[in-house]
Amino acid sequence: MTLKEQMAKEASLFLNPDEFGEYMDVDGHLTLGVWDEKLETAPAYYGATMDVIGVNTIERLLFLLPNGADPLPMPVPDQELDIDGQTWTVKDSKPEGAIIKLNLYRNES
């Protein structure tokens, strides 16, 4: 087994729906993913130069398994994604082995 095959096997175990993973619709692509939740105020994202008093953003990490019959293209910064009916904006994305790691945000207030 090659290293790439081993990493894909481990990713599918981590994203197993019987363990941590859940099926989700990401821009029309059915894929397995795991959310890592955190909440930050808008100044943490926009910086201190904007007047954002009272605006909260939800920022989350999403780990996706892009493989399968309908693979998800690599998202890019500032791209909007529809994830299970909610619109999220990509802050950054990068491949980590067989998994795509997305840092996403959206306004809450």
C-alpha positions as CSV (number, residue, x, y, z in Angstrom):
1,M,0.0,0.0,0.0
2,T,1.4,3.4,-0.9
3,L,1.6,6.3,1.5
4,K,-1.2,8.2,-0.4
5,E,-3.5,5.1,-0.2
6,Q,-2.7,4.8,3.5
7,M,-3.6,8.5,4.2
8,A,-6.8,8.1,2.2
9,K,-7.7,5.0,4.3
10,E,-7.0,6.9,7.6
11,A,-9.0,9.9,6.4
12,S,-12.0,7.7,5.6
13,L,-11.8,6.2,9.1
14,F,-11.7,9.7,10.7
15,L,-14.7,10.9,8.6
16,N,-16.6,7.6,9.1
17,P,-20.3,8.5,9.8
18,D,-20.4,5.8,12.5
19,E,-17.6,7.8,14.3
20,F,-17.3,11.5,13.7
21,G,-18.2,12.2,10.1
22,E,-21.6,13.2,8.7
23,Y,-22.9,13.4,5.2
24,M,-23.4,16.9,4.0
25,D,-24.3,18.7,0.7
26,V,-21.5,21.1,-0.2
27,D,-22.5,23.1,-3.3
28,G,-24.4,20.1,-4.7
29,H,-21.7,17.6,-3.9
30,L,-22.6,14.9,-1.3
31,T,-19.5,14.4,0.8
32,L,-18.4,13.3,4.3
33,G,-17.3,16.0,6.7
34,V,-16.5,16.9,10.3
35,W,-17.2,20.4,11.9
36,D,-14.9,22.0,14.4
37,E,-16.8,24.8,16.0
38,K,-15.6,28.2,17.4
39,L,-17.2,31.6,17.8
40,E,-15.3,34.9,17.3
41,T,-16.4,38.5,17.2
42,A,-16.2,40.3,13.9
43,P,-13.1,42.4,14.9
44,A,-11.1,39.1,15.2
45,Y,-11.7,38.6,11.4
46,Y,-12.1,42.1,10.0
47,G,-9.5,43.8,12.2
48,A,-9.7,46.9,14.3
49,T,-10.1,49.3,11.4
50,M,-13.8,48.5,10.9
51,D,-16.7,49.6,13.1
52,V,-18.3,46.2,13.8
53,I,-19.8,46.7,17.3
54,G,-22.6,44.2,17.8
55,V,-21.7,42.0,14.8
56,N,-20.8,38.5,15.5
57,T,-19.3,36.0,13.0
58,I,-19.4,32.3,13.3
59,E,-16.1,30.8,12.3
60,R,-15.7,27.1,11.9
61,L,-13.2,24.6,10.6
62,L,-14.6,22.0,8.3
63,F,-12.7,18.9,7.3
64,L,-14.0,17.3,4.1
65,L,-13.3,14.1,2.2
66,P,-13.4,15.2,-1.4
67,N,-13.1,11.8,-3.0
68,G,-15.8,9.8,-4.6
69,A,-17.9,9.7,-7.7
70,D,-18.6,13.4,-7.5
71,P,-15.4,15.0,-6.1
72,L,-15.5,18.5,-4.6
73,P,-13.2,21.0,-6.4
74,M,-10.8,22.8,-4.0
75,P,-12.6,25.9,-2.7
76,V,-10.7,29.3,-2.8
77,P,-10.7,32.2,-0.4
78,D,-13.8,34.5,-0.6
79,Q,-15.8,31.8,-2.4
80,E,-19.3,31.3,-1.0
81,L,-20.3,27.7,-0.4
82,D,-23.8,26.4,0.3
83,I,-23.4,23.8,3.0
84,D,-26.6,22.0,3.9
85,G,-28.7,25.1,3.0
86,Q,-26.5,27.7,4.8
87,T,-24.1,30.1,3.0
88,W,-20.6,30.2,4.3
89,T,-17.6,32.2,3.0
90,V,-14.2,30.5,2.6
91,K,-11.5,32.3,4.6
92,D,-8.8,29.8,3.5
93,S,-8.5,26.2,2.4
94,K,-5.8,23.7,2.0
95,P,-5.4,20.0,1.3
96,E,-4.1,17.9,4.2
97,G,-3.4,14.5,2.8
98,A,-6.7,13.1,1.6
99,I,-8.7,15.7,3.5
100,I,-9.6,19.3,2.6
101,K,-9.4,21.7,5.5
102,L,-11.7,24.7,5.2
103,N,-11.7,27.8,7.5
104,L,-15.2,29.2,7.0
105,Y,-17.2,32.2,8.4
106,R,-20.6,33.8,8.2
107,N,-22.3,36.7,10.0
108,E,-24.6,35.7,12.8
109,S,-26.3,39.0,13.7
